[in-house]
Amino acid sequence: MFYLIVAVFVAGYAAIALEHSLKIDKSAPALVTAALVWVCIAFGGENIYPGMESFQEYLKLHPGASAIEFVTHHELIEHLGAISEILFFLLGAMTIVEIIDSHGGFNILSKIIRTTGKVRLLWIFSFLTFFMSAVLDNLTTTIVMIALMRKIIGGRHTRWFFASMIVIAANAGGAWSPIGDVTTIMLWIGGQVTALSIIVKVLLPSVVCMVVPLTIVSFTMKGNAVQPSRTDRARSVVPTTDRERWTILVAGVMGLLFVPVFKSVTHLPPYIGMLFVLGIMWIMTEILHRRKQSELKLKLTLTGILKKVDTPTIFFFLGILLAVAGLESAGHLNILSVFLDEKIHNIYAINLAIGTLSSIVDNVPLVAGTMGMYEVTTPEILSTIVDPEKAAYLNYFTADGTFWNLLAYCAGTGGSMLIIGSAAGVAAMGIMKIDFLWYVKKVTLLAAAGYFAGVVVYYLL
């Protein structure tokens, strides 16, 4: 069963990649893959879990419990809780963006950006995304920037390419900020890095990670962007006043910016703050449109807006994250982490491998596994090491050490090499219906060039 789980995951991954060839929405194979992975775990748990420390700890609290009880009452609930945080955050962010869009807020922003040249637009969108994702997070920023991009640029493949570059910029922008990505938040809260250290040491490599693909594209991309289709322009005409548009735009943007502040003050998960902001926006729209006719009110309040939210993307997230959680629960990712440490034993090579792997599986369990493998080296530990070579190696793992900052960069940006490798990429894939194989052909090498260039810059620094 242990190897069958891998086979099921690979087959499901292939079905997602071949979505357009199979003519089956990627959300369907993602859900099927997740279910089959956990079915395999359920039937093979008696052979998989007995030697695991987590199962032994569970047995101490629940003597006589079986492997299937451990799976259903502990593992699934724990992983579903973590996944639900992401799903509710995503649902809240997508709904807030849809509220702004339904009120014409992005029409205001699109009028400010007057240039039509593709290269200029690409640099503008990329830099806006880069700095926004450091303040917000890469997932929310991607959703906002794609919504804005669709108001300015038409043509399916052009939109796909712009959305892909937004993903690269969002992941790069999130890597150097302590609140820009889930993995950097984990390292920051865990004490592996401090806010000032990650900004100083990772900012320049992150800029290079974004600028290298942009520079390459600048020599090949020509012409002006095509205007959105008539259908899109018709949708952008909304029955709201300028005052209502500005009110909702400012409230929505300020609300999104408030989420990281809410987390810092309350120490509650970000999705609580996002749901709080969504509730405030809901109340605002109800008050703002309470005197309007019922048909118009339905279009501009959440009762009607919720119908426009891209539900298949939510299911796709659920399926792919639940499938990856199965690999983590069954021990596949832990075996991989140990293999990297034993066979490579070089901090640059290990982090390069982790970043590359994060384009295939979620970077959160990879970083969590890495944090579990390596302890933060304290001065007291270093003082007890006699071997100079070992002391030099362990020095990389001190707080704010070379290993941890490089891990933040690699895990944050490596996922850009595949559209499915990051939360931002998965969101873009779902919203824009980007073809997996198209991304591999057109964007993967660009993202890889930026990723490896950033590592080189980090090494030189």
Summary of the structure (lengths in Angstrom):
residues: 461
radius of gyration: 22.8
end to end distance: 45.8
largest distance: 79.3
contacts: 1627
relative contact order: 0.14
helix: 79%
strand: 1%
